[in-house]
Amino acid sequence: MPKNVAEFWDAFIASRKQDPAPKLCEAFYFCDNERDANALAELVVAGTKCATASLLWWYEKDELPLPETGELNIVTDWNGAPRCVIENTAIDIHAFEEVSAEFAATEGEGDKSLAYWRKEHWAFFSRECREFNRAPSIQMPVVCMRFRVIYPLPAA
């Protein structure tokens, strides 16, 4: 773990009555480019973005465990600067075409519509599928993760 992320995590631990260390999963940024990664981190800190989606195939290709409710993650910007700690509150898997308008709104991106979510995520998932040597499909399994910011708390 980079020093700046470790220091951020240590400050978080010091702010808690119980040691949350066993629940730490990873530090990550959203998306695959700097502009979007930084913008999405800001949406999370602001409390606008409370969910994210990824392909089940992404986990399967490297035999990674699926996220679990209660796990903690550090959201960073593109350059790895920590922005907040989030706690997973719900994990569901749906076919791409079955992701709901309510979930799309919870992701907090663009105009928060399902049409926007589908357009942007189709483009992103299609890029990922090329890396996996798979064809995107409306049936591709999407891991829908809901979360809440627990540190630092968004400004009032």
N, C-alpha and C positions, 0 to 999 in steps of 0.2 A: 504494500500500500504506500503510495507517495507520502512524503512527510506532511504536506499541507492537508491531505485528506485524513491522515492519522491524527494530526493535531485537532482538526475539526471534530473527528469522532471522539477524541479524548474529552473535548469540551462538552460534547453531548452527554457522554457518560457521567461526567462530573455534575451535570444538571439533573440527574435522575436519582431516585431513591434506590432503585434496583438496577443491577448491572444488566444492560440490554445486550451485551457483547455476544452471547450465544445466538441471538437472532439476526446478526449482521450477515447479509448475503453478499452484497457487492457495492461498488461505486461505479456509476455509469452516467453517460449523457444520452439524451434522446436523439434519434435520427442519424443520418449519415453525412451531414455537412454542418459546417460551423454556424452559418446563419440560423438554420432551423434549430440546431442543438441549443444555442444560446437563447433564442426566442422561446422555446418550449420550457427551458429551465425557469425563465422569468414567469411564464404562465403558471408553473407549479408553485413557485414562491408566492405569487399573487393569490393563489387559491382558485384560479380559473380552471386549471388542468388537474383533474383528480382521477385520471385513468390513462391507461396506455394499452396498446395492442401489439402483439408480435406473432409471427408465424410459429406454429407448433413445430414445423419442419426445422426452424432455426435451432430449437432446443435439441431436436433429434439428431441433427447432423453431427454435433459434437458430444452427444450423449449427456447433455446437461440436465440437471433436475428442473422440473417445472417450479415456478414461484409458488409459495404457499402463503396462506393467510397468516398474518402476524410477523412475517419476515420484515426486516428493516433494510433499506437501501439508502445510499448517499447519492443524491442527484448532483452532478457536476455540470459545469459549462463545457464547451468543446475543448478548452485547454486544461481541463482537470481541476479547476477551482471549485471546491465544494459549495453548494448553494443551500442545501437543506437535507434533512433526513426524512424519509417517508416510510410509512408502515402499510403493508399490503392489507387491505380490508376484505377483498373478495377476488377470487380467481374463477373464471369460467372459460370454457372452450366452445366456440361456435363456428360453423361454416361462415366464410366471408359474407355470403349473401344473407345470413341470419343475424348479423350484428345489428342491434336495435338502434333506433333514432335516439333513444334515451342514453345509451352508452356513448354514441357519437357526441352528443351534447356534453356529456361528462368529460370527454377527452378535452373539451375546451378550445379546440383549434378552429381557425377560420371563422365562418359564420355559425359554427356548431351544428350544422345540419348533417343529416345522414348522407345527402348527395355530396357535400364537401368531403366528409370522412371517406366515403367510398372512392372518390376521385384521387385524393391524396394518398390513401393507403394502398390503392391498387398500384399506383405508380411506385411507391416505396417497396411494396411486397414483390412487384415484378422485378425490380432491381435485385432484391435478395434472391428470388427464385433463379435468376441467371447464375448467381454464385453457387447455388446448390445443384444446378443442372436440372431444374424442375420447371414445369410449365405452370404459370399462375392459373387459378381456376376459381370460379365462384364458390366451389365446394372446399377450397383449401382451409384447413383448420387454423383458427385464430385464437390465441390465448388473450383473453380480455382481463386485464388486471386493474382493479380499483385500489386507490390508496388515499392516504391522508398525510398531510405534512405534520410532523410532530416536533421538528426542531430545524432551524428556528421557526417559531410561529410566524405566520404572515403578519405584516403590519395591519393594524386595525383601520 
